[in-house]
């Protein structure tokens, strides 16, 4: 049986610039978190999830921040967005997508159970 070749994702220059800007925002968000500036970190991560960043870091960090703050509706919103975006990301293999989405679905189920809904 012939081996399947990995799917090549055509990336435009604009896509590359957006990804670089998003990655820079994630790094800035991590630095803001470490400095205790959760407001700045939250704003940076929120922008990335609004743009559909194709990896899990800003989603996971935001959920952790919102859970610590007791903002469970926001945590749920971020988890749902993560599932939506990461399930269709072409930057990962099907197995990686499935595993990542499963983690976020499990976090969502745990959050809903904790809330009683």
Buried (B, 14 or more C-beta within 10 A) or exposed (E): EEEEEEEEEEEEEEEEEBBEEBBEBBEBBBEBBEEEBBEBBBBBBBBBBEBBBBBBBBBBBBBBBBBEEEBBEBBBBBBBBBBEBBEEBEEBEEEEBEEBBEBBBEBBEEBEEEEEE
